[in-house]
């Protein structure tokens, strides 16, 4: 009903999930070829040929999941009149982000030679940041509920 800070938290959660489309999850250098896993696919860069990057494998289900989870976080902003529904959707989105992060780790194993020796990029830590933002949004919803209950007692 009041809808203040939780809108910002849900927007930041959606923004971090959208950033995952552009930032690498893991990178690995094997025999002069640098491979990087993004949510959009597996890219290989040949350092011998002046850094030409080629997409060798596409991860369409991962892209769709990434966009869907970001969209759920973004659309949760507009449920401000129904705080209990907004809180339930936020909890569901935490579960979905956790599952998405696990799924990203499964796709990270598609690096040549496995994930051993790979360096994790910024995209590997963004799901944890998105979960933090959603939890902070839930705290904002609870704060609004307490404020409304106290205002109703004053009437």
Phi and psi in radians as a Rosetta constraint file:
Dihedral C 1 N 2 CA 2 C 2 CIRCULARHARMONIC -1.440 0.35
Dihedral N 2 CA 2 C 2 N 3 CIRCULARHARMONIC -0.746 0.35
Dihedral C 2 N 3 CA 3 C 3 CIRCULARHARMONIC 0.920 0.35
Dihedral N 3 CA 3 C 3 N 4 CIRCULARHARMONIC 1.453 0.35
Dihedral C 3 N 4 CA 4 C 4 CIRCULARHARMONIC -2.035 0.35
Dihedral N 4 CA 4 C 4 N 5 CIRCULARHARMONIC -1.673 0.35
Dihedral C 4 N 5 CA 5 C 5 CIRCULARHARMONIC -1.241 0.35
Dihedral N 5 CA 5 C 5 N 6 CIRCULARHARMONIC -0.490 0.35
Dihedral C 5 N 6 CA 6 C 6 CIRCULARHARMONIC -1.144 0.35
Dihedral N 6 CA 6 C 6 N 7 CIRCULARHARMONIC -0.445 0.35
Dihedral C 6 N 7 CA 7 C 7 CIRCULARHARMONIC -1.096 0.35
Dihedral N 7 CA 7 C 7 N 8 CIRCULARHARMONIC -0.713 0.35
Dihedral C 7 N 8 CA 8 C 8 CIRCULARHARMONIC -1.171 0.35
Dihedral N 8 CA 8 C 8 N 9 CIRCULARHARMONIC -0.731 0.35
Dihedral C 8 N 9 CA 9 C 9 CIRCULARHARMONIC -1.126 0.35
Dihedral N 9 CA 9 C 9 N 10 CIRCULARHARMONIC -0.756 0.35
Dihedral C 9 N 10 CA 10 C 10 CIRCULARHARMONIC -1.180 0.35
Dihedral N 10 CA 10 C 10 N 11 CIRCULARHARMONIC -0.618 0.35
Dihedral C 10 N 11 CA 11 C 11 CIRCULARHARMONIC -1.152 0.35
Dihedral N 11 CA 11 C 11 N 12 CIRCULARHARMONIC -0.730 0.35
Dihedral C 11 N 12 CA 12 C 12 CIRCULARHARMONIC -1.139 0.35
Dihedral N 12 CA 12 C 12 N 13 CIRCULARHARMONIC -0.624 0.35
Dihedral C 12 N 13 CA 13 C 13 CIRCULARHARMONIC -1.119 0.35
Dihedral N 13 CA 13 C 13 N 14 CIRCULARHARMONIC -0.772 0.35
Dihedral C 13 N 14 CA 14 C 14 CIRCULARHARMONIC -1.124 0.35
Dihedral N 14 CA 14 C 14 N 15 CIRCULARHARMONIC -0.688 0.35
Dihedral C 14 N 15 CA 15 C 15 CIRCULARHARMONIC -1.131 0.35
Dihedral N 15 CA 15 C 15 N 16 CIRCULARHARMONIC -0.719 0.35
Dihedral C 15 N 16 CA 16 C 16 CIRCULARHARMONIC -1.161 0.35
Dihedral N 16 CA 16 C 16 N 17 CIRCULARHARMONIC -0.599 0.35
Dihedral C 16 N 17 CA 17 C 17 CIRCULARHARMONIC -1.248 0.35
Dihedral N 17 CA 17 C 17 N 18 CIRCULARHARMONIC -0.577 0.35
Dihedral C 17 N 18 CA 18 C 18 CIRCULARHARMONIC -1.215 0.35
Dihedral N 18 CA 18 C 18 N 19 CIRCULARHARMONIC -0.625 0.35
Dihedral C 18 N 19 CA 19 C 19 CIRCULARHARMONIC -1.098 0.35
Dihedral N 19 CA 19 C 19 N 20 CIRCULARHARMONIC -0.421 0.35
Dihedral C 19 N 20 CA 20 C 20 CIRCULARHARMONIC -1.109 0.35
Dihedral N 20 CA 20 C 20 N 21 CIRCULARHARMONIC -0.395 0.35
Dihedral C 20 N 21 CA 21 C 21 CIRCULARHARMONIC -1.187 0.35
Dihedral N 21 CA 21 C 21 N 22 CIRCULARHARMONIC -0.420 0.35
Dihedral C 21 N 22 CA 22 C 22 CIRCULARHARMONIC -1.945 0.35
Dihedral N 22 CA 22 C 22 N 23 CIRCULARHARMONIC -0.206 0.35
Dihedral C 22 N 23 CA 23 C 23 CIRCULARHARMONIC -1.913 0.35
Dihedral N 23 CA 23 C 23 N 24 CIRCULARHARMONIC 2.491 0.35
Dihedral C 23 N 24 CA 24 C 24 CIRCULARHARMONIC -1.263 0.35
Dihedral N 24 CA 24 C 24 N 25 CIRCULARHARMONIC 2.530 0.35
Dihedral C 24 N 25 CA 25 C 25 CIRCULARHARMONIC -1.490 0.35
Dihedral N 25 CA 25 C 25 N 26 CIRCULARHARMONIC -0.811 0.35
Dihedral C 25 N 26 CA 26 C 26 CIRCULARHARMONIC -2.628 0.35
Dihedral N 26 CA 26 C 26 N 27 CIRCULARHARMONIC 2.579 0.35
Dihedral C 26 N 27 CA 27 C 27 CIRCULARHARMONIC -2.287 0.35
Dihedral N 27 CA 27 C 27 N 28 CIRCULARHARMONIC 2.648 0.35
Dihedral C 27 N 28 CA 28 C 28 CIRCULARHARMONIC -2.639 0.35
Dihedral N 28 CA 28 C 28 N 29 CIRCULARHARMONIC 2.416 0.35
Dihedral C 28 N 29 CA 29 C 29 CIRCULARHARMONIC -1.876 0.35
Dihedral N 29 CA 29 C 29 N 30 CIRCULARHARMONIC 2.044 0.35
Dihedral C 29 N 30 CA 30 C 30 CIRCULARHARMONIC -2.241 0.35
Dihedral N 30 CA 30 C 30 N 31 CIRCULARHARMONIC 2.003 0.35
Dihedral C 30 N 31 CA 31 C 31 CIRCULARHARMONIC 0.901 0.35
Dihedral N 31 CA 31 C 31 N 32 CIRCULARHARMONIC 0.876 0.35
Dihedral C 31 N 32 CA 32 C 32 CIRCULARHARMONIC 1.395 0.35
Dihedral N 32 CA 32 C 32 N 33 CIRCULARHARMONIC 0.076 0.35
Dihedral C 32 N 33 CA 33 C 33 CIRCULARHARMONIC -2.095 0.35
Dihedral N 33 CA 33 C 33 N 34 CIRCULARHARMONIC 2.095 0.35
Dihedral C 33 N 34 CA 34 C 34 CIRCULARHARMONIC -1.643 0.35
Dihedral N 34 CA 34 C 34 N 35 CIRCULARHARMONIC 2.168 0.35
Dihedral C 34 N 35 CA 35 C 35 CIRCULARHARMONIC -1.897 0.35
Dihedral N 35 CA 35 C 35 N 36 CIRCULARHARMONIC 2.453 0.35
Dihedral C 35 N 36 CA 36 C 36 CIRCULARHARMONIC -2.362 0.35
Dihedral N 36 CA 36 C 36 N 37 CIRCULARHARMONIC 2.401 0.35
Dihedral C 36 N 37 CA 37 C 37 CIRCULARHARMONIC -1.810 0.35
Dihedral N 37 CA 37 C 37 N 38 CIRCULARHARMONIC 2.133 0.35
Dihedral C 37 N 38 CA 38 C 38 CIRCULARHARMONIC -1.989 0.35
Dihedral N 38 CA 38 C 38 N 39 CIRCULARHARMONIC 2.987 0.35
Dihedral C 38 N 39 CA 39 C 39 CIRCULARHARMONIC -1.255 0.35
Dihedral N 39 CA 39 C 39 N 40 CIRCULARHARMONIC -0.289 0.35
Dihedral C 39 N 40 CA 40 C 40 CIRCULARHARMONIC -1.486 0.35
Dihedral N 40 CA 40 C 40 N 41 CIRCULARHARMONIC -0.367 0.35
Dihedral C 40 N 41 CA 41 C 41 CIRCULARHARMONIC 2.794 0.35
Dihedral N 41 CA 41 C 41 N 42 CIRCULARHARMONIC -3.039 0.35
Dihedral C 41 N 42 CA 42 C 42 CIRCULARHARMONIC -1.744 0.35
Dihedral N 42 CA 42 C 42 N 43 CIRCULARHARMONIC 2.146 0.35
Dihedral C 42 N 43 CA 43 C 43 CIRCULARHARMONIC -1.995 0.35
Dihedral N 43 CA 43 C 43 N 44 CIRCULARHARMONIC 2.443 0.35
Dihedral C 43 N 44 CA 44 C 44 CIRCULARHARMONIC -2.144 0.35
Dihedral N 44 CA 44 C 44 N 45 CIRCULARHARMONIC 2.289 0.35
Dihedral C 44 N 45 CA 45 C 45 CIRCULARHARMONIC -2.002 0.35
Dihedral N 45 CA 45 C 45 N 46 CIRCULARHARMONIC 2.127 0.35
Dihedral C 45 N 46 CA 46 C 46 CIRCULARHARMONIC -1.508 0.35
Dihedral N 46 CA 46 C 46 N 47 CIRCULARHARMONIC 1.972 0.35
Dihedral C 46 N 47 CA 47 C 47 CIRCULARHARMONIC -1.273 0.35
Dihedral N 47 CA 47 C 47 N 48 CIRCULARHARMONIC -0.313 0.35
Dihedral C 47 N 48 CA 48 C 48 CIRCULARHARMONIC -1.277 0.35
Dihedral N 48 CA 48 C 48 N 49 CIRCULARHARMONIC -0.617 0.35
Dihedral C 48 N 49 CA 49 C 49 CIRCULARHARMONIC -1.737 0.35
Dihedral N 49 CA 49 C 49 N 50 CIRCULARHARMONIC 0.847 0.35
Dihedral C 49 N 50 CA 50 C 50 CIRCULARHARMONIC 1.014 0.35
Dihedral N 50 CA 50 C 50 N 51 CIRCULARHARMONIC 0.617 0.35
Dihedral C 50 N 51 CA 51 C 51 CIRCULARHARMONIC 1.280 0.35
Dihedral N 51 CA 51 C 51 N 52 CIRCULARHARMONIC 0.597 0.35
Dihedral C 51 N 52 CA 52 C 52 CIRCULARHARMONIC -1.348 0.35
Dihedral N 52 CA 52 C 52 N 53 CIRCULARHARMONIC 2.173 0.35
Dihedral C 52 N 53 CA 53 C 53 CIRCULARHARMONIC -1.774 0.35
Dihedral N 53 CA 53 C 53 N 54 CIRCULARHARMONIC 2.267 0.35
Dihedral C 53 N 54 CA 54 C 54 CIRCULARHARMONIC -2.130 0.35
Dihedral N 54 CA 54 C 54 N 55 CIRCULARHARMONIC 2.412 0.35
Dihedral C 54 N 55 CA 55 C 55 CIRCULARHARMONIC -1.496 0.35
Dihedral N 55 CA 55 C 55 N 56 CIRCULARHARMONIC 1.970 0.35
Dihedral C 55 N 56 CA 56 C 56 CIRCULARHARMONIC -1.651 0.35
Dihedral N 56 CA 56 C 56 N 57 CIRCULARHARMONIC -0.401 0.35
Dihedral C 56 N 57 CA 57 C 57 CIRCULARHARMONIC -2.606 0.35
Dihedral N 57 CA 57 C 57 N 58 CIRCULARHARMONIC 2.409 0.35
Dihedral C 57 N 58 CA 58 C 58 CIRCULARHARMONIC -1.838 0.35
Dihedral N 58 CA 58 C 58 N 59 CIRCULARHARMONIC 2.446 0.35
Dihedral C 58 N 59 CA 59 C 59 CIRCULARHARMONIC -1.969 0.35
Dihedral N 59 CA 59 C 59 N 60 CIRCULARHARMONIC 1.233 0.35
Dihedral C 59 N 60 CA 60 C 60 CIRCULARHARMONIC -1.062 0.35
Dihedral N 60 CA 60 C 60 N 61 CIRCULARHARMONIC -0.762 0.35
Dihedral C 60 N 61 CA 61 C 61 CIRCULARHARMONIC -1.084 0.35
Dihedral N 61 CA 61 C 61 N 62 CIRCULARHARMONIC -0.595 0.35
Dihedral C 61 N 62 CA 62 C 62 CIRCULARHARMONIC -1.229 0.35
Dihedral N 62 CA 62 C 62 N 63 CIRCULARHARMONIC -0.649 0.35
Dihedral C 62 N 63 CA 63 C 63 CIRCULARHARMONIC -1.112 0.35
Dihedral N 63 CA 63 C 63 N 64 CIRCULARHARMONIC -0.816 0.35
Dihedral C 63 N 64 CA 64 C 64 CIRCULARHARMONIC -1.086 0.35
Dihedral N 64 CA 64 C 64 N 65 CIRCULARHARMONIC -0.741 0.35
Dihedral C 64 N 65 CA 65 C 65 CIRCULARHARMONIC -1.126 0.35
Dihedral N 65 CA 65 C 65 N 66 CIRCULARHARMONIC -0.735 0.35
Dihedral C 65 N 66 CA 66 C 66 CIRCULARHARMONIC -1.057 0.35
Dihedral N 66 CA 66 C 66 N 67 CIRCULARHARMONIC -0.826 0.35
Dihedral C 66 N 67 CA 67 C 67 CIRCULARHARMONIC -1.161 0.35
Dihedral N 67 CA 67 C 67 N 68 CIRCULARHARMONIC -0.683 0.35
Dihedral C 67 N 68 CA 68 C 68 CIRCULARHARMONIC -1.133 0.35
Dihedral N 68 CA 68 C 68 N 69 CIRCULARHARMONIC -0.756 0.35
Dihedral C 68 N 69 CA 69 C 69 CIRCULARHARMONIC -1.178 0.35
Dihedral N 69 CA 69 C 69 N 70 CIRCULARHARMONIC -0.687 0.35
Dihedral C 69 N 70 CA 70 C 70 CIRCULARHARMONIC -1.129 0.35
Dihedral N 70 CA 70 C 70 N 71 CIRCULARHARMONIC -0.671 0.35
Dihedral C 70 N 71 CA 71 C 71 CIRCULARHARMONIC -1.165 0.35
Dihedral N 71 CA 71 C 71 N 72 CIRCULARHARMONIC -0.667 0.35
Dihedral C 71 N 72 CA 72 C 72 CIRCULARHARMONIC -1.095 0.35
Dihedral N 72 CA 72 C 72 N 73 CIRCULARHARMONIC -0.767 0.35
Dihedral C 72 N 73 CA 73 C 73 CIRCULARHARMONIC -1.108 0.35
Dihedral N 73 CA 73 C 73 N 74 CIRCULARHARMONIC -0.690 0.35
Dihedral C 73 N 74 CA 74 C 74 CIRCULARHARMONIC -1.225 0.35
Dihedral N 74 CA 74 C 74 N 75 CIRCULARHARMONIC -0.710 0.35
Dihedral C 74 N 75 CA 75 C 75 CIRCULARHARMONIC -1.288 0.35
Dihedral N 75 CA 75 C 75 N 76 CIRCULARHARMONIC -0.332 0.35
Dihedral C 75 N 76 CA 76 C 76 CIRCULARHARMONIC -1.184 0.35
Dihedral N 76 CA 76 C 76 N 77 CIRCULARHARMONIC -0.334 0.35
Dihedral C 76 N 77 CA 77 C 77 CIRCULARHARMONIC -1.077 0.35
Dihedral N 77 CA 77 C 77 N 78 CIRCULARHARMONIC -0.639 0.35
Dihedral C 77 N 78 CA 78 C 78 CIRCULARHARMONIC -1.489 0.35
Dihedral N 78 CA 78 C 78 N 79 CIRCULARHARMONIC 0.120 0.35
Dihedral C 78 N 79 CA 79 C 79 CIRCULARHARMONIC -1.685 0.35
Dihedral N 79 CA 79 C 79 N 80 CIRCULARHARMONIC 0.484 0.35
Dihedral C 79 N 80 CA 80 C 80 CIRCULARHARMONIC -1.160 0.35
Dihedral N 80 CA 80 C 80 N 81 CIRCULARHARMONIC -0.374 0.35
Dihedral C 80 N 81 CA 81 C 81 CIRCULARHARMONIC -1.383 0.35
Dihedral N 81 CA 81 C 81 N 82 CIRCULARHARMONIC -0.314 0.35
Dihedral C 81 N 82 CA 82 C 82 CIRCULARHARMONIC -2.098 0.35
Dihedral N 82 CA 82 C 82 N 83 CIRCULARHARMONIC 1.472 0.35
Dihedral C 82 N 83 CA 83 C 83 CIRCULARHARMONIC -1.131 0.35
Dihedral N 83 CA 83 C 83 N 84 CIRCULARHARMONIC -0.637 0.35
Dihedral C 83 N 84 CA 84 C 84 CIRCULARHARMONIC -1.177 0.35
Dihedral N 84 CA 84 C 84 N 85 CIRCULARHARMONIC -0.685 0.35
Dihedral C 84 N 85 CA 85 C 85 CIRCULARHARMONIC -1.157 0.35
Dihedral N 85 CA 85 C 85 N 86 CIRCULARHARMONIC -0.700 0.35
Dihedral C 85 N 86 CA 86 C 86 CIRCULARHARMONIC -1.080 0.35
Dihedral N 86 CA 86 C 86 N 87 CIRCULARHARMONIC -0.690 0.35
Dihedral C 86 N 87 CA 87 C 87 CIRCULARHARMONIC -1.202 0.35
Dihedral N 87 CA 87 C 87 N 88 CIRCULARHARMONIC -0.702 0.35
Dihedral C 87 N 88 CA 88 C 88 CIRCULARHARMONIC -1.120 0.35
Dihedral N 88 CA 88 C 88 N 89 CIRCULARHARMONIC -0.748 0.35
Dihedral C 88 N 89 CA 89 C 89 CIRCULARHARMONIC -1.132 0.35
Dihedral N 89 CA 89 C 89 N 90 CIRCULARHARMONIC -0.611 0.35
Dihedral C 89 N 90 CA 90 C 90 CIRCULARHARMONIC -1.137 0.35
Dihedral N 90 CA 90 C 90 N 91 CIRCULARHARMONIC -0.716 0.35
Dihedral C 90 N 91 CA 91 C 91 CIRCULARHARMONIC -1.150 0.35
Dihedral N 91 CA 91 C 91 N 92 CIRCULARHARMONIC -0.718 0.35
Dihedral C 91 N 92 CA 92 C 92 CIRCULARHARMONIC -1.096 0.35
Dihedral N 92 CA 92 C 92 N 93 CIRCULARHARMONIC -0.692 0.35
Dihedral C 92 N 93 CA 93 C 93 CIRCULARHARMONIC -1.190 0.35
Dihedral N 93 CA 93 C 93 N 94 CIRCULARHARMONIC -0.542 0.35
Dihedral C 93 N 94 CA 94 C 94 CIRCULARHARMONIC -1.100 0.35
Dihedral N 94 CA 94 C 94 N 95 CIRCULARHARMONIC -0.772 0.35
Dihedral C 94 N 95 CA 95 C 95 CIRCULARHARMONIC -1.110 0.35
Dihedral N 95 CA 95 C 95 N 96 CIRCULARHARMONIC -0.754 0.35
Dihedral C 95 N 96 CA 96 C 96 CIRCULARHARMONIC -1.137 0.35
Dihedral N 96 CA 96 C 96 N 97 CIRCULARHARMONIC -0.684 0.35
Dihedral C 96 N 97 CA 97 C 97 CIRCULARHARMONIC -1.148 0.35
Dihedral N 97 CA 97 C 97 N 98 CIRCULARHARMONIC -0.685 0.35
Dihedral C 97 N 98 CA 98 C 98 CIRCULARHARMONIC -1.089 0.35
Dihedral N 98 CA 98 C 98 N 99 CIRCULARHARMONIC -0.759 0.35
Dihedral C 98 N 99 CA 99 C 99 CIRCULARHARMONIC -1.137 0.35
Dihedral N 99 CA 99 C 99 N 100 CIRCULARHARMONIC -0.675 0.35
Dihedral C 99 N 100 CA 100 C 100 CIRCULARHARMONIC -1.114 0.35
Dihedral N 100 CA 100 C 100 N 101 CIRCULARHARMONIC -0.705 0.35
Dihedral C 100 N 101 CA 101 C 101 CIRCULARHARMONIC -1.122 0.35
Dihedral N 101 CA 101 C 101 N 102 CIRCULARHARMONIC -0.692 0.35
Dihedral C 101 N 102 CA 102 C 102 CIRCULARHARMONIC -1.122 0.35
Dihedral N 102 CA 102 C 102 N 103 CIRCULARHARMONIC -0.731 0.35
Dihedral C 102 N 103 CA 103 C 103 CIRCULARHARMONIC -1.135 0.35
Dihedral N 103 CA 103 C 103 N 104 CIRCULARHARMONIC -0.615 0.35
Dihedral C 103 N 104 CA 104 C 104 CIRCULARHARMONIC -1.107 0.35
Dihedral N 104 CA 104 C 104 N 105 CIRCULARHARMONIC -0.657 0.35
Dihedral C 104 N 105 CA 105 C 105 CIRCULARHARMONIC -1.194 0.35
Dihedral N 105 CA 105 C 105 N 106 CIRCULARHARMONIC -0.572 0.35
Dihedral C 105 N 106 CA 106 C 106 CIRCULARHARMONIC -1.157 0.35
Dihedral N 106 CA 106 C 106 N 107 CIRCULARHARMONIC -0.751 0.35
Dihedral C 106 N 107 CA 107 C 107 CIRCULARHARMONIC -1.229 0.35
Dihedral N 107 CA 107 C 107 N 108 CIRCULARHARMONIC -0.419 0.35
Dihedral C 107 N 108 CA 108 C 108 CIRCULARHARMONIC -1.152 0.35
Dihedral N 108 CA 108 C 108 N 109 CIRCULARHARMONIC -0.413 0.35
Dihedral C 108 N 109 CA 109 C 109 CIRCULARHARMONIC -1.292 0.35
Dihedral N 109 CA 109 C 109 N 110 CIRCULARHARMONIC -0.085 0.35
Dihedral C 109 N 110 CA 110 C 110 CIRCULARHARMONIC -1.437 0.35
Dihedral N 110 CA 110 C 110 N 111 CIRCULARHARMONIC 0.034 0.35
Dihedral C 110 N 111 CA 111 C 111 CIRCULARHARMONIC -1.099 0.35
Dihedral N 111 CA 111 C 111 N 112 CIRCULARHARMONIC 2.550 0.35
Dihedral C 111 N 112 CA 112 C 112 CIRCULARHARMONIC -1.054 0.35
Dihedral N 112 CA 112 C 112 N 113 CIRCULARHARMONIC 2.173 0.35
Dihedral C 112 N 113 CA 113 C 113 CIRCULARHARMONIC 1.505 0.35
Dihedral N 113 CA 113 C 113 N 114 CIRCULARHARMONIC 0.120 0.35
Dihedral C 113 N 114 CA 114 C 114 CIRCULARHARMONIC 1.462 0.35
Dihedral N 114 CA 114 C 114 N 115 CIRCULARHARMONIC -3.009 0.35
Dihedral C 114 N 115 CA 115 C 115 CIRCULARHARMONIC -1.566 0.35
Dihedral N 115 CA 115 C 115 N 116 CIRCULARHARMONIC -0.151 0.35
Dihedral C 115 N 116 CA 116 C 116 CIRCULARHARMONIC -1.154 0.35
Dihedral N 116 CA 116 C 116 N 117 CIRCULARHARMONIC 2.252 0.35
Dihedral C 116 N 117 CA 117 C 117 CIRCULARHARMONIC 1.475 0.35
Dihedral N 117 CA 117 C 117 N 118 CIRCULARHARMONIC 0.061 0.35
Dihedral C 117 N 118 CA 118 C 118 CIRCULARHARMONIC -1.466 0.35
Dihedral N 118 CA 118 C 118 N 119 CIRCULARHARMONIC 2.635 0.35
Dihedral C 118 N 119 CA 119 C 119 CIRCULARHARMONIC -1.800 0.35
Dihedral N 119 CA 119 C 119 N 120 CIRCULARHARMONIC 2.328 0.35
Dihedral C 119 N 120 CA 120 C 120 CIRCULARHARMONIC -1.467 0.35
Dihedral N 120 CA 120 C 120 N 121 CIRCULARHARMONIC 2.366 0.35
Dihedral C 120 N 121 CA 121 C 121 CIRCULARHARMONIC -1.574 0.35
Dihedral N 121 CA 121 C 121 N 122 CIRCULARHARMONIC -3.051 0.35
Dihedral C 121 N 122 CA 122 C 122 CIRCULARHARMONIC -1.115 0.35
Dihedral N 122 CA 122 C 122 N 123 CIRCULARHARMONIC -0.595 0.35
Dihedral C 122 N 123 CA 123 C 123 CIRCULARHARMONIC -1.097 0.35
Dihedral N 123 CA 123 C 123 N 124 CIRCULARHARMONIC -0.360 0.35
Dihedral C 123 N 124 CA 124 C 124 CIRCULARHARMONIC -1.279 0.35
Dihedral N 124 CA 124 C 124 N 125 CIRCULARHARMONIC -0.414 0.35
Dihedral C 124 N 125 CA 125 C 125 CIRCULARHARMONIC -1.772 0.35
Dihedral N 125 CA 125 C 125 N 126 CIRCULARHARMONIC -0.153 0.35
Dihedral C 125 N 126 CA 126 C 126 CIRCULARHARMONIC -1.172 0.35
Dihedral N 126 CA 126 C 126 N 127 CIRCULARHARMONIC -0.601 0.35
Dihedral C 126 N 127 CA 127 C 127 CIRCULARHARMONIC -1.070 0.35
Dihedral N 127 CA 127 C 127 N 128 CIRCULARHARMONIC -0.649 0.35
Dihedral C 127 N 128 CA 128 C 128 CIRCULARHARMONIC -1.132 0.35
Dihedral N 128 CA 128 C 128 N 129 CIRCULARHARMONIC -0.667 0.35
Dihedral C 128 N 129 CA 129 C 129 CIRCULARHARMONIC -1.176 0.35
Dihedral N 129 CA 129 C 129 N 130 CIRCULARHARMONIC -0.667 0.35
Dihedral C 129 N 130 CA 130 C 130 CIRCULARHARMONIC -1.143 0.35
Dihedral N 130 CA 130 C 130 N 131 CIRCULARHARMONIC -0.700 0.35
Dihedral C 130 N 131 CA 131 C 131 CIRCULARHARMONIC -1.095 0.35
Dihedral N 131 CA 131 C 131 N 132 CIRCULARHARMONIC -0.717 0.35
Dihedral C 131 N 132 CA 132 C 132 CIRCULARHARMONIC -1.051 0.35
Dihedral N 132 CA 132 C 132 N 133 CIRCULARHARMONIC -0.757 0.35
Dihedral C 132 N 133 CA 133 C 133 CIRCULARHARMONIC -1.114 0.35
Dihedral N 133 CA 133 C 133 N 134 CIRCULARHARMONIC -0.688 0.35
Dihedral C 133 N 134 CA 134 C 134 CIRCULARHARMONIC -1.178 0.35
Dihedral N 134 CA 134 C 134 N 135 CIRCULARHARMONIC -0.687 0.35
Dihedral C 134 N 135 CA 135 C 135 CIRCULARHARMONIC -1.101 0.35
Dihedral N 135 CA 135 C 135 N 136 CIRCULARHARMONIC -0.715 0.35
Dihedral C 135 N 136 CA 136 C 136 CIRCULARHARMONIC -1.130 0.35
Dihedral N 136 CA 136 C 136 N 137 CIRCULARHARMONIC -0.579 0.35
Dihedral C 136 N 137 CA 137 C 137 CIRCULARHARMONIC -1.133 0.35
Dihedral N 137 CA 137 C 137 N 138 CIRCULARHARMONIC -0.679 0.35
Dihedral C 137 N 138 CA 138 C 138 CIRCULARHARMONIC -1.120 0.35
Dihedral N 138 CA 138 C 138 N 139 CIRCULARHARMONIC -0.701 0.35
Dihedral C 138 N 139 CA 139 C 139 CIRCULARHARMONIC -1.079 0.35
Dihedral N 139 CA 139 C 139 N 140 CIRCULARHARMONIC -0.664 0.35
Dihedral C 139 N 140 CA 140 C 140 CIRCULARHARMONIC -1.137 0.35
Dihedral N 140 CA 140 C 140 N 141 CIRCULARHARMONIC -0.676 0.35
Dihedral C 140 N 141 CA 141 C 141 CIRCULARHARMONIC -1.119 0.35
Dihedral N 141 CA 141 C 141 N 142 CIRCULARHARMONIC -0.777 0.35
Dihedral C 141 N 142 CA 142 C 142 CIRCULARHARMONIC -1.083 0.35
Dihedral N 142 CA 142 C 142 N 143 CIRCULARHARMONIC -0.671 0.35
Dihedral C 142 N 143 CA 143 C 143 CIRCULARHARMONIC -1.117 0.35
Dihedral N 143 CA 143 C 143 N 144 CIRCULARHARMONIC -0.724 0.35
Dihedral C 143 N 144 CA 144 C 144 CIRCULARHARMONIC -1.119 0.35
Dihedral N 144 CA 144 C 144 N 145 CIRCULARHARMONIC -0.686 0.35
Dihedral C 144 N 145 CA 145 C 145 CIRCULARHARMONIC -1.105 0.35
Dihedral N 145 CA 145 C 145 N 146 CIRCULARHARMONIC -0.724 0.35
Dihedral C 145 N 146 CA 146 C 146 CIRCULARHARMONIC -1.118 0.35
Dihedral N 146 CA 146 C 146 N 147 CIRCULARHARMONIC -0.693 0.35
Dihedral C 146 N 147 CA 147 C 147 CIRCULARHARMONIC -1.120 0.35
Dihedral N 147 CA 147 C 147 N 148 CIRCULARHARMONIC -0.728 0.35
Dihedral C 147 N 148 CA 148 C 148 CIRCULARHARMONIC -1.193 0.35
Dihedral N 148 CA 148 C 148 N 149 CIRCULARHARMONIC -0.715 0.35
Dihedral C 148 N 149 CA 149 C 149 CIRCULARHARMONIC -1.091 0.35
Dihedral N 149 CA 149 C 149 N 150 CIRCULARHARMONIC -0.679 0.35
Dihedral C 149 N 150 CA 150 C 150 CIRCULARHARMONIC -1.245 0.35
Dihedral N 150 CA 150 C 150 N 151 CIRCULARHARMONIC -0.577 0.35
Dihedral C 150 N 151 CA 151 C 151 CIRCULARHARMONIC -1.232 0.35
Dihedral N 151 CA 151 C 151 N 152 CIRCULARHARMONIC -0.567 0.35
Dihedral C 151 N 152 CA 152 C 152 CIRCULARHARMONIC -1.245 0.35
Dihedral N 152 CA 152 C 152 N 153 CIRCULARHARMONIC -0.526 0.35
Dihedral C 152 N 153 CA 153 C 153 CIRCULARHARMONIC -1.211 0.35
Dihedral N 153 CA 153 C 153 N 154 CIRCULARHARMONIC -0.516 0.35
Dihedral C 153 N 154 CA 154 C 154 CIRCULARHARMONIC -1.281 0.35
Dihedral N 154 CA 154 C 154 N 155 CIRCULARHARMONIC -0.372 0.35
